[in-house]
Amino acid sequence: MTDAVALKSHPRVASGAFAAKDLPPAARRVLLQLLRWALKGPCRIEARDGGIALCQSDRHLPMTEQVVSYAVSAGLVLRKGDGLLARPEAAACLRRALQEEKEEPFAEQHREIAEERTVVDGTYQTVRRNLAESPLSLLARLKERSGAAFLPEEAVQAGERLAADFERGHLQPKVTASWEPRIAARTPGERGGLADLSDSAIAARLRVNAALDAMGPELSGVALDVCCFGKGLERVERERCWPARSAKLMLRTALLALARHYAPPSKNARRRHAWGAEGFRPEL
């Protein structure tokens, strides 16, 4: 059944964390069957047909030694000789796995997962990123007729940086009830408003204000709508009564201006023009 699947001890067993989704699909199904049986009561392991089987009363479940060893090393079952007992962690693991089986197919249809290499704790690691999570991730793949990217890399990074500062500054509108005391109910000298924010949050708000000033009132609105509030381009055009397919042009202009704000060009890189009449020669 799963003899060809090489199972090893879960790397996070020492910290008590375990997820059945980390297993190959075939081994995952066998492990969940083992947990269902073990949670019903004590089981015993018997040799059958050149392999082993999990026995409970008069029922038998074909099993592999690799799956049993994996469940024991993960702290899900306790093995004493030929006996097998479920540990308290087994019930939580089974419930979590069954819930993931219900939710994952519906969630995956709205995701676009890509693997990327990034630095985590000082080392390069492969991470999975949902490209559909950020509006800029989808726009970054748009191409012009020449084949070049519609949004340059520096423009995408500028938009992500603005969104990060917007989040750090706690500028997202609240969607739940606030149980903080009203101003009239506060005692004199009690902290409130900006005084409750950390220094990093205040610094993030100042960076957001500087970025909006750099883009100007004509361009900052579309950058806020797309990068910070996650609105789609069609919604932006509808709310602002803009022509079709104009929001992406305005967004690109805004993000390029924002990129220059974050990384202004050096003075030496600016081109200087000198105008003169016919026969003019510059002085050396």
C-alpha positions as MATLAB code, in Angstrom:
seq = 'MTDAVALKSHPRVASGAFAAKDLPPAARRVLLQLLRWALKGPCRIEARDGGIALCQSDRHLPMTEQVVSYAVSAGLVLRKGDGLLARPEAAACLRRALQEEKEEPFAEQHREIAEERTVVDGTYQTVRRNLAESPLSLLARLKERSGAAFLPEEAVQAGERLAADFERGHLQPKVTASWEPRIAARTPGERGGLADLSDSAIAARLRVNAALDAMGPELSGVALDVCCFGKGLERVERERCWPARSAKLMLRTALLALARHYAPPSKNARRRHAWGAEGFRPEL';
ca = [
       0.000    0.000    0.000;
       2.546    2.556    1.128;
       5.655    0.379    1.324;
       7.341    2.522   -1.315;
       6.813    5.676    0.728;
       9.822    6.453    2.893;
       8.556    8.013    6.144;
      10.840    9.676    8.632;
      10.294   11.374   11.955;
       8.497   14.646   11.574;
      11.024   17.525   11.859;
       8.781   19.422   14.263;
       7.971   16.576   16.628;
      10.301   18.025   19.272;
       8.235   21.204   19.459;
       4.938   19.323   19.555;
       3.739   20.645   16.178;
       2.393   18.182   13.629;
       0.225   18.381   10.519;
      -0.999   15.368    8.542;
      -0.941   17.450    5.356;
       2.878   17.270    5.442;
       2.644   13.594    4.409;
       2.273   12.184    0.891;
      -1.419   11.618    0.028;
      -1.231    7.785    0.229;
       0.526    7.792    3.597;
      -1.831   10.503    4.858;
      -4.897    8.343    4.178;
      -3.383    5.334    5.977;
      -2.335    7.489    8.946;
      -5.836    8.937    9.329;
      -7.292    5.421    9.266;
      -4.848    4.411   11.991;
      -5.905    7.377   14.130;
      -9.616    6.613   13.685;
      -9.089    3.043   14.882;
      -6.801    4.006   17.763;
      -9.262    6.622   19.038;
     -12.010    3.996   19.239;
      -9.968    1.935   21.673;
      -6.757   -0.073   22.177;
      -5.454   -1.875   19.089;
      -2.921   -4.599   18.576;
      -0.483   -5.175   15.759;
      -0.364   -8.597   14.141;
       1.664  -10.069   11.295;
      -0.534  -10.834    8.284;
       0.154  -11.762    4.626;
       3.829  -10.836    4.786;
       3.068   -7.490    6.424;
       1.274   -6.185    9.481;
      -2.315   -5.333   10.272;
      -4.067   -3.298   12.935;
      -6.532   -5.482   14.815;
      -9.462   -4.404   16.968;
     -12.036   -6.947   18.123;
     -12.694   -9.021   14.995;
     -11.686   -6.319   12.509;
      -8.373   -6.000   10.690;
      -6.840   -2.998    8.924;
      -3.805   -3.535    6.616;
      -0.981   -1.330    7.846;
       2.708   -0.661    7.252;
       5.483   -0.461    9.795;
       6.554    2.913    8.371;
       3.199    4.562    9.105;
       3.085    3.110   12.620;
       6.630    4.308   13.344;
       5.774    7.747   11.970;
       2.677    8.032   14.187;
       4.697    6.984   17.237;
       7.533    9.433   16.528;
       5.011   12.237   15.945;
       3.567   11.668   19.400;
       0.128   10.650   18.122;
       0.045    7.051   19.406;
       1.819    5.113   22.131;
       3.174    1.663   21.291;
       3.801   -0.935   23.988;
       4.941   -4.189   22.438;
       2.156   -5.199   20.060;
      -0.360   -2.836   21.660;
      -1.234    0.599   20.293;
      -2.934    3.383   22.249;
      -4.028    6.804   21.039;
      -2.469    9.827   22.731;
      -4.499   13.008   23.434;
      -2.831   14.716   20.449;
      -4.379   12.165   18.066;
      -7.911   13.564   18.367;
      -6.805   17.134   17.636;
      -4.711   15.997   14.660;
      -7.617   13.997   13.197;
     -10.081   16.870   13.585;
      -7.638   19.301   11.984;
      -6.966   16.949    9.064;
     -10.669   16.366    8.400;
     -11.351   20.102    8.508;
      -8.512   20.742    6.048;
      -9.986   18.176    3.661;
     -13.270   20.106    3.673;
     -11.810   23.589    3.280;
      -8.758   23.040    1.085;
     -10.498   22.265   -2.248;
     -12.654   25.399   -1.969;
      -9.748   27.591   -0.882;
      -7.389   26.332   -3.575;
      -9.685   27.422   -6.406;
      -9.151   31.037   -5.315;
      -5.381   30.733   -4.945;
      -2.502   30.861   -7.356;
       0.438   29.342   -5.531;
       4.023   29.905   -6.677;
       7.254   28.791   -5.043;
       9.906   31.453   -4.444;
      13.330   31.611   -2.834;
      13.623   34.120   -0.025;
      15.739   34.806    3.047;
      14.252   33.482    6.301;
      16.283   33.857    9.504;
      19.419   34.562    7.500;
      19.171   31.519    5.211;
      17.617   31.010    1.785;
      14.461   28.914    1.919;
      11.741   27.932   -0.537;
       8.388   29.416    0.401;
       4.908   29.159   -1.119;
       3.255   32.464   -2.020;
      -0.320   33.131   -3.051;
      -0.063   35.420   -6.067;
      -3.771   36.213   -5.916;
      -3.442   37.620   -2.393;
      -1.930   40.935   -3.467;
      -3.406   42.958   -6.355;
       0.117   43.999   -7.376;
       1.208   40.369   -7.760;
      -1.340   39.890  -10.522;
      -0.623   43.246  -12.160;
       3.109   42.526  -12.123;
       2.568   39.767  -14.698;
       0.927   42.052  -17.247;
       3.001   42.550  -20.389;
       3.183   45.337  -22.912;
       3.150   44.703  -26.648;
       6.931   44.733  -26.668;
       6.990   41.923  -24.114;
       8.313   44.103  -21.303;
       6.588   44.091  -17.924;
       3.770   46.627  -17.638;
       4.798   47.409  -14.050;
       8.565   47.653  -13.552;
      10.029   45.804  -10.591;
      10.807   49.016   -8.727;
       7.172   50.121   -9.094;
       5.888   46.831   -7.635;
       8.329   47.046   -4.734;
       7.275   50.645   -4.059;
       3.614   49.614   -3.911;
       4.376   46.722   -1.557;
       6.401   49.049    0.657;
       3.520   51.525    0.835;
       1.121   48.716    1.772;
       3.506   47.463    4.482;
       3.812   50.922    6.045;
       0.037   51.342    5.827;
      -0.374   48.083    7.754;
       2.318   48.891   10.327;
       0.725   52.272   10.970;
      -2.630   50.615   11.834;
      -4.378   52.699    9.205;
      -6.773   49.971    8.073;
     -10.372   50.852    8.991;
     -11.884   48.815   11.803;
     -14.559   46.329   10.765;
     -15.486   45.151   14.264;
     -16.926   46.868   17.316;
     -14.493   48.921   19.383;
     -14.630   48.453   23.147;
     -12.198   51.277   23.885;
     -13.584   53.982   26.193;
     -14.947   57.059   24.499;
     -13.128   60.378   24.936;
     -15.851   61.705   27.206;
     -15.466   58.665   29.492;
     -11.693   58.979   29.856;
     -10.213   60.429   32.965;
      -7.924   63.478   32.670;
      -4.395   62.454   31.735;
      -5.446   59.034   30.361;
      -3.638   57.918   27.219;
      -5.524   57.734   23.949;
      -5.255   58.262   20.205;
      -1.677   58.683   18.976;
      -0.381   58.193   22.504;
      -1.458   54.530   22.299;
       0.615   53.910   19.175;
       4.132   52.554   19.309;
       7.048   54.516   17.918;
       7.263   52.170   14.929;
       3.586   52.710   14.097;
       3.964   56.481   14.282;
       7.065   56.309   12.067;
       5.126   54.183    9.555;
       2.341   56.772    9.447;
       4.849   59.525    8.787;
       6.338   57.481    5.910;
       2.859   56.963    4.439;
       2.144   60.706    4.609;
       5.470   61.490    2.927;
       4.750   58.945    0.196;
       1.301   60.396   -0.480;
       2.745   63.904   -0.677;
       5.379   62.668   -3.156;
       2.715   61.210   -5.460;
       0.449   64.220   -5.180;
      -3.323   64.375   -4.735;
      -3.981   63.377   -8.356;
      -2.172   60.011   -8.065;
      -2.146   59.074   -4.393;
      -5.805   58.029   -4.357;
      -5.464   55.191   -6.855;
      -2.317   53.933   -5.100;
      -4.154   53.831   -1.780;
      -7.173   52.082   -3.293;
      -5.188   49.306   -4.976;
      -2.142   48.815   -2.744;
      -3.639   49.481    0.690;
      -7.361   48.762    0.412;
      -7.016   45.906   -2.103;
      -9.548   47.264   -4.598;
      -9.608   45.948   -8.138;
      -8.968   48.193  -11.110;
     -12.523   47.880  -12.398;
     -13.904   48.932   -9.028;
     -11.565   51.930   -8.927;
     -12.736   53.003  -12.389;
     -16.361   52.579  -11.386;
     -16.048   54.529   -8.137;
     -14.032   57.353   -9.709;
     -16.026   57.407  -12.964;
     -12.876   56.836  -15.004;
     -12.826   55.406  -18.528;
     -12.278   51.679  -18.933;
      -8.669   50.435  -18.651;
      -7.482   53.824  -17.404;
      -6.882   52.821  -13.782;
      -3.857   50.675  -14.596;
      -2.218   53.581  -16.427;
      -2.840   55.917  -13.500;
      -1.581   53.274  -11.092;
       1.631   52.769  -13.037;
       2.252   56.526  -13.096;
       1.622   56.730   -9.346;
       3.913   53.809   -8.503;
       6.731   55.116  -10.696;
       6.514   58.460   -8.902;
       6.500   56.587   -5.595;
       9.552   54.561   -6.642;
      11.438   57.784   -7.336;
      10.446   59.006   -3.885;
      11.847   55.890   -2.206;
      14.966   55.782   -4.393;
      15.574   59.249   -5.847;
      18.029   59.379   -8.758;
      21.464   60.815   -8.071;
      22.159   64.375   -9.153;
      24.963   63.223  -11.416;
      22.532   61.010  -13.311;
      20.394   63.939  -14.389;
      20.963   65.086  -17.960;
      21.796   68.713  -18.518;
      21.015   70.456  -21.796;
      22.785   73.510  -23.181;
      21.248   75.539  -25.977;
      23.286   77.671  -28.345;
      23.211   79.220  -31.773;
      24.918   77.732  -34.815;
      28.653   77.451  -34.280;
      28.339   77.461  -30.489;
      31.155   75.670  -28.683;
      31.001   75.004  -24.934;
      33.846   76.218  -22.747;
      36.039   73.446  -21.366;
];
